Structure formats: structure tokens, C-alpha cells
């Protein structure tokens, strides 16, 4: 893996967790932001896609 891809995955994961932590879902029905694991993994995937150029 290239360094750029690793950085994209890490930054995406941090932003995904931040989305859960600071935006979140107050009633628990939001499929992405109601669970910290899901939001972090989705952020990592999106970050990796951006860093890798899709």
C-alpha cells in the first residue's frame, strides 16, 4: 500500500468517527451515524477511495 492510501484511510476513519461523535443520530435509527464502528469503517472506505483516485 502506498503512503497516500494509508493516510487517506486513517483520515477518513477519523472523520467518520467524528461524524458519529459530533453529528450522530439522537434516536438511533440512522444506519451510518448511530454506530461508531459503521461510521468509522464507512469513513475509511471513502477516504481510501479519495486517496486512491477511485
N, CA, C and O atoms as a GROMACS GRO file, in nm:
protein
  216
    1UNK      N    1   0.084  -0.119   0.000
    1UNK     CA    2   0.000   0.000   0.000
    1UNK      C    3   0.088   0.124   0.000
    1UNK      O    4   0.193   0.127   0.064
    2UNK      N    5   0.044   0.223  -0.072
    2UNK     CA    6   0.118   0.347  -0.074
    2UNK      C    7   0.087   0.431   0.049
    2UNK      O    8  -0.016   0.413   0.114
    3UNK      N    9   0.178   0.521   0.080
    3UNK     CA   10   0.158   0.608   0.195
    3UNK      C   11   0.037   0.697   0.181
    3UNK      O   12  -0.032   0.727   0.278
    4UNK      N   13   0.011   0.738   0.058
    4UNK     CA   14  -0.104   0.824   0.032
    4UNK      C   15  -0.235   0.751   0.065
    4UNK      O   16  -0.327   0.810   0.121
    5UNK      N   17  -0.242   0.625   0.029
    5UNK     CA   18  -0.362   0.547   0.057
    5UNK      C   19  -0.381   0.526   0.206
    5UNK      O   20  -0.493   0.537   0.258
    6UNK      N   21  -0.272   0.496   0.276
    6UNK     CA   22  -0.281   0.477   0.421
    6UNK      C   23  -0.327   0.605   0.490
    6UNK      O   24  -0.411   0.601   0.580
    7UNK      N   25  -0.273   0.717   0.448
    7UNK     CA   26  -0.314   0.846   0.506
    7UNK      C   27  -0.462   0.872   0.478
    7UNK      O   28  -0.534   0.920   0.565
    8UNK      N   29  -0.506   0.842   0.357
    8UNK     CA   30  -0.648   0.860   0.323
    8UNK      C   31  -0.739   0.775   0.408
    8UNK      O   32  -0.845   0.820   0.450
    9UNK      N   33  -0.698   0.651   0.433
    9UNK     CA   34  -0.778   0.560   0.516
    9UNK      C   35  -0.784   0.609   0.660
    9UNK      O   36  -0.890   0.607   0.722
   10UNK      N   37  -0.670   0.652   0.713
   10UNK     CA   38  -0.666   0.700   0.852
   10UNK      C   39  -0.748   0.827   0.868
   10UNK      O   40  -0.828   0.839   0.961
   11UNK      N   41  -0.729   0.922   0.778
   11UNK     CA   42  -0.804   1.048   0.786
   11UNK      C   43  -0.953   1.022   0.769
   11UNK      O   44  -1.035   1.081   0.839
   12UNK      N   45  -0.990   0.935   0.676
   12UNK     CA   46  -1.130   0.900   0.656
   12UNK      C   47  -1.191   0.836   0.779
   12UNK      O   48  -1.305   0.866   0.815
   13UNK      N   49  -1.115   0.748   0.843
   13UNK     CA   50  -1.164   0.686   0.966
   13UNK      C   51  -1.186   0.787   1.077
   13UNK      O   52  -1.286   0.780   1.150
   14UNK      N   53  -1.092   0.880   1.091
   14UNK     CA   54  -1.107   0.984   1.192
   14UNK      C   55  -1.228   1.074   1.164
   14UNK      O   56  -1.302   1.109   1.255
   15UNK      N   57  -1.245   1.109   1.038
   15UNK     CA   58  -1.362   1.192   1.003
   15UNK      C   59  -1.492   1.115   1.020
   15UNK      O   60  -1.593   1.172   1.061
   16UNK      N   61  -1.491   0.986   0.990
   16UNK     CA   62  -1.610   0.904   1.010
   16UNK      C   63  -1.648   0.894   1.157
   16UNK      O   64  -1.765   0.906   1.192
   17UNK      N   65  -1.547   0.873   1.242
   17UNK     CA   66  -1.575   0.868   1.385
   17UNK      C   67  -1.621   1.006   1.435
   17UNK      O   68  -1.711   1.015   1.519
   18UNK      N   69  -1.559   1.111   1.385
   18UNK     CA   70  -1.600   1.247   1.422
   18UNK      C   71  -1.744   1.274   1.384
   18UNK      O   72  -1.817   1.343   1.455
   19UNK      N   73  -1.784   1.220   1.270
   19UNK     CA   74  -1.923   1.237   1.228
   19UNK      C   75  -2.018   1.169   1.327
   19UNK      O   76  -2.123   1.223   1.361
   20UNK      N   77  -1.980   1.049   1.373
   20UNK     CA   78  -2.060   0.980   1.474
   20UNK      C   79  -2.062   1.060   1.604
   20UNK      O   80  -2.168   1.078   1.664
   21UNK      N   81  -1.946   1.106   1.646
   21UNK     CA   82  -1.931   1.170   1.777
   21UNK      C   83  -1.998   1.306   1.785
   21UNK      O   84  -2.065   1.337   1.883
   22UNK      N   85  -1.981   1.387   1.682
   22UNK     CA   86  -2.028   1.526   1.689
   22UNK      C   87  -2.161   1.549   1.618
   22UNK      O   88  -2.235   1.640   1.657
   23UNK      N   89  -2.193   1.472   1.518
   23UNK     CA   90  -2.321   1.489   1.449
   23UNK      C   91  -2.418   1.383   1.498
   23UNK      O   92  -2.526   1.414   1.549
   24UNK      N   93  -2.380   1.257   1.482
   24UNK     CA   94  -2.456   1.145   1.538
   24UNK      C   95  -2.602   1.139   1.499
   24UNK      O   96  -2.648   1.208   1.408
   25UNK      N   97  -2.671   1.055   1.570
   25UNK     CA   98  -2.814   1.036   1.548
   25UNK      C   99  -2.878   1.019   1.685
   25UNK      O  100  -2.851   0.922   1.756
   26UNK      N  101  -2.962   1.112   1.722
   26UNK     CA  102  -3.016   1.112   1.858
   26UNK      C  103  -3.116   1.000   1.883
   26UNK      O  104  -3.132   0.957   1.998
   27UNK      N  105  -3.183   0.951   1.781
   27UNK     CA  106  -3.284   0.848   1.804
   27UNK      C  107  -3.237   0.708   1.769
   27UNK      O  108  -3.309   0.611   1.795
   28UNK      N  109  -3.118   0.694   1.712
   28UNK     CA  110  -3.060   0.563   1.686
   28UNK      C  111  -3.110   0.491   1.562
   28UNK      O  112  -3.083   0.372   1.547
   29UNK      N  113  -3.180   0.560   1.475
   29UNK     CA  114  -3.231   0.493   1.355
   29UNK      C  115  -3.150   0.523   1.230
   29UNK      O  116  -3.178   0.468   1.124
   30UNK      N  117  -3.051   0.608   1.241
   30UNK     CA  118  -2.967   0.641   1.126
   30UNK      C  119  -2.866   0.528   1.106
   30UNK      O  120  -2.791   0.496   1.198
   31UNK      N  121  -2.863   0.466   0.987
   31UNK     CA  122  -2.781   0.347   0.969
   31UNK      C  123  -2.630   0.372   0.978
   31UNK      O  124  -2.556   0.281   1.016
   32UNK      N  125  -2.584   0.489   0.944
   32UNK     CA  126  -2.439   0.515   0.946
   32UNK      C  127  -2.396   0.584   1.074
   32UNK      O  128  -2.301   0.540   1.139
   33UNK      N  129  -2.464   0.690   1.112
   33UNK     CA  130  -2.416   0.771   1.224
   33UNK      C  131  -2.462   0.723   1.361
   33UNK      O  132  -2.424   0.783   1.461
   34UNK      N  133  -2.540   0.617   1.368
   34UNK     CA  134  -2.584   0.570   1.500
   34UNK      C  135  -2.486   0.470   1.562
   34UNK      O  136  -2.499   0.439   1.680
   35UNK      N  137  -2.390   0.421   1.485
   35UNK     CA  138  -2.296   0.321   1.533
   35UNK      C  139  -2.154   0.368   1.503
   35UNK      O  140  -2.122   0.395   1.388
   36UNK      N  141  -2.066   0.379   1.605
   36UNK     CA  142  -1.931   0.430   1.579
   36UNK      C  143  -1.849   0.338   1.488
   36UNK      O  144  -1.766   0.387   1.412
   37UNK      N  145  -1.870   0.208   1.494
   37UNK     CA  146  -1.794   0.116   1.409
   37UNK      C  147  -1.831   0.135   1.263
   37UNK      O  148  -1.744   0.140   1.176
   38UNK      N  149  -1.959   0.145   1.236
   38UNK     CA  150  -2.005   0.160   1.098
   38UNK      C  151  -1.959   0.292   1.040
   38UNK      O  152  -1.910   0.297   0.927
   39UNK      N  153  -1.974   0.400   1.116
   39UNK     CA  154  -1.934   0.531   1.063
   39UNK      C  155  -1.783   0.538   1.040
   39UNK      O  156  -1.738   0.601   0.945
   40UNK      N  157  -1.704   0.474   1.127
   40UNK     CA  158  -1.558   0.474   1.109
   40UNK      C  159  -1.520   0.393   0.986
   40UNK      O  160  -1.435   0.436   0.907
   41UNK      N  161  -1.580   0.276   0.968
   41UNK     CA  162  -1.547   0.193   0.852
   41UNK      C  163  -1.590   0.260   0.722
   41UNK      O  164  -1.516   0.256   0.623
   42UNK      N  165  -1.708   0.320   0.720
   42UNK     CA  166  -1.753   0.392   0.600
   42UNK      C  167  -1.658   0.508   0.570
   42UNK      O  168  -1.625   0.532   0.454
   43UNK      N  169  -1.615   0.579   0.672
   43UNK     CA  170  -1.519   0.688   0.653
   43UNK      C  171  -1.386   0.637   0.599
   43UNK      O  172  -1.325   0.703   0.514
   44UNK      N  173  -1.341   0.522   0.646
   44UNK     CA  174  -1.216   0.464   0.598
   44UNK      C  175  -1.227   0.425   0.451
   44UNK      O  176  -1.134   0.447   0.373
   45UNK      N  177  -1.339   0.367   0.413
   45UNK     CA  178  -1.359   0.327   0.273
   45UNK      C  179  -1.362   0.450   0.182
   45UNK      O  180  -1.298   0.451   0.077
   46UNK      N  181  -1.436   0.552   0.223
   46UNK     CA  182  -1.445   0.673   0.141
   46UNK      C  183  -1.311   0.743   0.135
   46UNK      O  184  -1.271   0.791   0.029
   47UNK      N  185  -1.239   0.750   0.249
   47UNK     CA  186  -1.106   0.811   0.249
   47UNK      C  187  -1.009   0.737   0.159
   47UNK      O  188  -0.930   0.798   0.088
   48UNK      N  189  -1.015   0.602   0.163
   48UNK     CA  190  -0.930   0.523   0.075
   48UNK      C  191  -0.964   0.543  -0.072
   48UNK      O  192  -0.874   0.546  -0.156
   49UNK      N  193  -1.092   0.557  -0.103
   49UNK     CA  194  -1.132   0.583  -0.240
   49UNK      C  195  -1.082   0.717  -0.290
   49UNK      O  196  -1.033   0.727  -0.402
   50UNK      N  197  -1.093   0.820  -0.207
   50UNK     CA  198  -1.044   0.951  -0.247
   50UNK      C  199  -0.892   0.952  -0.264
   50UNK      O  200  -0.840   1.009  -0.360
   51UNK      N  201  -0.822   0.888  -0.172
   51UNK     CA  202  -0.676   0.886  -0.180
   51UNK      C  203  -0.626   0.802  -0.296
   51UNK      O  204  -0.524   0.834  -0.357
   52UNK      N  205  -0.698   0.696  -0.328
   52UNK     CA  206  -0.658   0.608  -0.436
   52UNK      C  207  -0.704   0.655  -0.573
   52UNK      O  208  -0.667   0.596  -0.674
   53UNK      N  209  -0.783   0.759  -0.576
   53UNK     CA  210  -0.833   0.811  -0.703
   53UNK      C  211  -0.948   0.730  -0.761
   53UNK      O  212  -0.967   0.726  -0.883
   54UNK      N  213  -1.024   0.667  -0.673
   54UNK     CA  214  -1.140   0.584  -0.710
   54UNK      C  215  -1.089   0.470  -0.792
   54UNK      O  216  -1.167   0.386  -0.836
   0.00000   0.00000   0.00000
